[in-house]
């Protein structure tokens, strides 16, 4: 294996955006397949970042710096991956629910999933049920992630799931919820398929959904 793949993983962990971009270009110039760069360099780096975040070794600022570094490499790779018809491992729609404008946790989950090989459709903040439904239909997504930071907005998650039920889409979709006020028990009460206390756990659970 090209030692530069390990260097790329280390650069993601360190949050070195310019270093990530330079190594990505070097690997491409050397003839390395874009998918190999993704799977052998970027994904392992973000896996380490996710594990350290989960274990409280690093915190949100460090994760965002690493995510920014990885995004620099992805910007170079994505056109090449698309041209080579490299398929993502799954399509994931994510949004902060109606009435809530907090998005840091949601953004971290999105970056973790992009790093893991998912196509991520980020609907942003204050997302109504209709917007989730439209995105799932358009993108043929398998998983929907909903985030809330306020106890006054977390009830909106059940509204979204109920709307999917009314539209006859519920059985086709796995729902994952997360956010500071949520618990695994609450997720079960509203009919969600899973709850993740942090971004790294979310990525692991999404992969497990696809294997099920």
C-alpha positions as CSV (number, residue, x, y, z in Angstrom):
1,X,0.0,0.0,0.0
2,X,1.2,3.5,-0.9
3,X,2.5,5.2,2.3
4,X,0.8,8.3,1.1
5,X,-2.6,6.8,2.0
6,X,-1.5,6.5,5.6
7,X,-0.2,10.0,5.4
8,X,-3.6,11.1,4.1
9,X,-5.3,9.5,7.0
10,X,-2.9,11.2,9.4
11,X,-3.6,14.5,7.7
12,X,-7.3,14.1,8.1
13,X,-6.9,13.3,11.8
14,X,-4.6,16.3,12.2
15,X,-7.0,18.6,10.3
16,X,-4.5,19.6,7.7
17,X,-6.6,20.7,4.8
18,X,-3.8,21.9,2.5
19,X,-1.8,18.7,3.3
20,X,-4.9,16.5,2.5
21,X,-5.4,18.3,-0.8
22,X,-1.7,18.0,-1.8
23,X,-1.6,14.3,-0.9
24,X,-4.8,13.6,-2.8
25,X,-3.4,15.3,-5.9
26,X,-0.1,13.4,-5.5
27,X,-1.9,10.0,-5.2
28,X,-4.0,10.8,-8.3
29,X,-0.9,11.8,-10.3
30,X,0.7,8.5,-9.3
31,X,-2.3,6.7,-10.8
32,X,-4.1,5.7,-7.6
33,X,-7.7,5.0,-8.1
34,X,-10.0,7.7,-6.6
35,X,-12.0,5.0,-4.7
36,X,-8.8,3.7,-3.2
37,X,-8.0,7.2,-2.0
38,X,-11.4,7.5,-0.4
39,X,-11.5,4.0,1.2
40,X,-7.8,3.7,2.0
41,X,-7.1,7.2,3.1
42,X,-10.0,9.5,4.0
43,X,-12.4,6.9,5.5
44,X,-9.8,5.4,7.9
45,X,-8.8,8.9,9.0
46,X,-12.4,10.0,9.8
47,X,-13.0,6.6,11.5
48,X,-10.2,7.6,14.0
49,X,-11.7,11.1,14.4
50,X,-15.1,9.6,15.1
51,X,-13.8,7.1,17.7
52,X,-11.8,9.9,19.5
53,X,-14.9,12.1,19.5
54,X,-17.0,9.3,20.9
55,X,-14.5,8.6,23.6
56,X,-14.2,12.3,24.5
57,X,-10.6,12.5,23.5
58,X,-11.3,15.3,21.1
59,X,-14.3,17.7,20.9
60,X,-16.5,19.5,18.3
61,X,-13.9,22.1,17.2
62,X,-11.3,19.4,16.4
63,X,-14.0,17.3,14.5
64,X,-15.0,20.3,12.5
65,X,-11.3,21.0,11.5
66,X,-10.8,17.4,10.5
67,X,-14.1,17.4,8.5
68,X,-13.0,20.6,6.7
69,X,-9.7,18.9,5.8
70,X,-11.5,15.8,4.5
71,X,-13.9,18.0,2.5
72,X,-11.0,19.6,0.7
73,X,-10.0,16.1,-0.6
74,X,-13.5,15.1,-1.4
75,X,-14.0,18.2,-3.5
76,X,-11.1,16.9,-5.7
77,X,-12.3,13.3,-5.7
78,X,-16.1,13.7,-6.2
79,X,-16.0,14.6,-9.9
80,X,-13.7,11.7,-10.6
81,X,-15.8,9.3,-8.5
82,X,-18.9,10.4,-10.4
83,X,-17.2,10.0,-13.8
84,X,-16.2,6.5,-12.8
85,X,-19.8,5.7,-11.8
86,X,-18.6,4.8,-8.3
87,X,-21.8,4.3,-6.3
88,X,-22.1,5.4,-2.7
89,X,-23.0,2.7,-0.2
90,X,-26.3,4.3,0.5
91,X,-28.3,7.6,0.4
92,X,-29.0,9.4,3.5
93,X,-31.3,12.4,4.0
94,X,-30.7,14.5,7.1
95,X,-32.2,17.7,8.6
96,X,-32.9,19.6,11.8
97,X,-36.6,19.4,12.5
98,X,-39.2,22.2,12.1
99,X,-38.7,25.1,14.5
100,X,-35.1,24.2,15.4
101,X,-32.1,26.1,13.9
102,X,-29.2,24.2,15.5
103,X,-27.0,22.4,13.1
104,X,-23.5,21.7,14.4
105,X,-24.3,18.1,15.4
106,X,-26.2,17.5,12.2
107,X,-23.3,18.8,10.1
108,X,-20.8,16.5,11.9
109,X,-23.0,13.5,11.3
110,X,-23.2,14.5,7.6
111,X,-19.4,14.7,7.3
112,X,-18.9,11.4,9.1
113,X,-21.3,9.7,6.7
114,X,-19.7,11.3,3.6
115,X,-16.4,10.1,4.9
116,X,-17.9,6.6,5.3
117,X,-19.1,6.5,1.6
118,X,-22.7,7.7,1.9
119,X,-24.4,10.1,-0.4
120,X,-25.7,12.8,2.0
121,X,-28.6,15.0,1.2
122,X,-28.6,17.8,3.9
123,X,-31.9,19.6,4.1
124,X,-30.5,22.1,6.6
125,X,-32.5,23.6,9.6
126,X,-36.2,24.1,10.3
127,X,-37.1,21.2,8.1
128,X,-40.8,20.3,7.7
129,X,-42.1,16.8,7.0
130,X,-43.0,17.7,3.4
131,X,-39.3,18.5,2.7
132,X,-38.1,15.2,4.1
133,X,-40.7,13.3,2.0
134,X,-39.9,15.2,-1.2
135,X,-36.1,14.5,-0.7
136,X,-36.7,10.8,0.0
137,X,-38.8,10.4,-3.1
138,X,-36.4,12.4,-5.3
139,X,-33.2,10.7,-4.1
140,X,-34.5,7.2,-3.4
141,X,-33.0,7.4,0.0
142,X,-32.9,4.5,2.4
143,X,-32.3,6.4,5.7
144,X,-33.6,9.6,7.2
145,X,-31.8,11.3,10.1
146,X,-33.5,13.9,12.2
147,X,-31.8,16.3,14.7
148,X,-33.2,18.5,17.5
149,X,-31.5,20.4,20.3
150,X,-34.7,21.8,21.9
151,X,-37.2,19.8,23.9
152,X,-39.9,22.0,22.3
153,X,-38.9,20.9,18.8
154,X,-38.1,17.2,19.3
155,X,-41.9,16.4,19.1
156,X,-41.6,17.3,15.5
157,X,-39.7,14.0,14.9
158,X,-42.9,12.0,15.5
159,X,-44.8,14.3,13.2
160,X,-42.4,13.5,10.4
161,X,-42.6,9.7,11.0
162,X,-46.4,9.9,11.1
163,X,-46.4,11.7,7.8
164,X,-44.3,9.1,6.2
165,X,-46.8,6.5,7.5
166,X,-49.7,8.5,5.9
167,X,-47.8,8.6,2.6
168,X,-47.2,4.9,2.6
169,X,-43.4,5.4,2.8
170,X,-42.7,4.3,6.3
171,X,-41.8,0.7,5.6
172,X,-39.2,1.7,3.0
173,X,-37.2,4.1,5.4
174,X,-35.1,3.7,8.4
175,X,-35.3,6.6,10.8
176,X,-32.4,7.7,13.1
177,X,-32.8,10.5,15.6
178,X,-30.3,12.4,17.7
179,X,-29.7,15.5,19.7
180,X,-29.0,16.6,23.2
181,X,-32.5,16.1,24.8
182,X,-33.1,12.8,23.1
183,X,-32.8,9.3,24.5
184,X,-33.0,5.8,23.2
185,X,-36.4,5.4,25.0
186,X,-37.8,8.5,23.3
187,X,-36.7,7.2,19.9
188,X,-38.6,4.0,20.6
189,X,-41.7,5.9,21.7
190,X,-42.0,7.9,18.5
191,X,-41.3,4.9,16.3
192,X,-37.8,5.6,15.1
193,X,-35.5,2.8,14.2
194,X,-32.6,4.0,16.1
195,X,-31.0,6.7,18.3
196,X,-27.4,7.8,18.2
197,X,-25.8,9.8,21.1
198,X,-23.0,11.1,18.8
199,X,-21.9,11.3,15.2
200,X,-19.5,8.3,15.3
201,X,-22.2,6.0,16.7
202,X,-24.6,7.3,14.0
203,X,-22.3,6.3,11.2
204,X,-21.9,2.9,12.6
205,X,-25.6,2.4,13.0
206,X,-26.3,3.6,9.5
207,X,-23.9,1.0,8.1
208,X,-25.6,-1.7,10.2
209,X,-29.0,-0.6,8.7
210,X,-27.7,-1.3,5.2
211,X,-26.4,-4.7,6.2
212,X,-29.6,-5.7,7.8
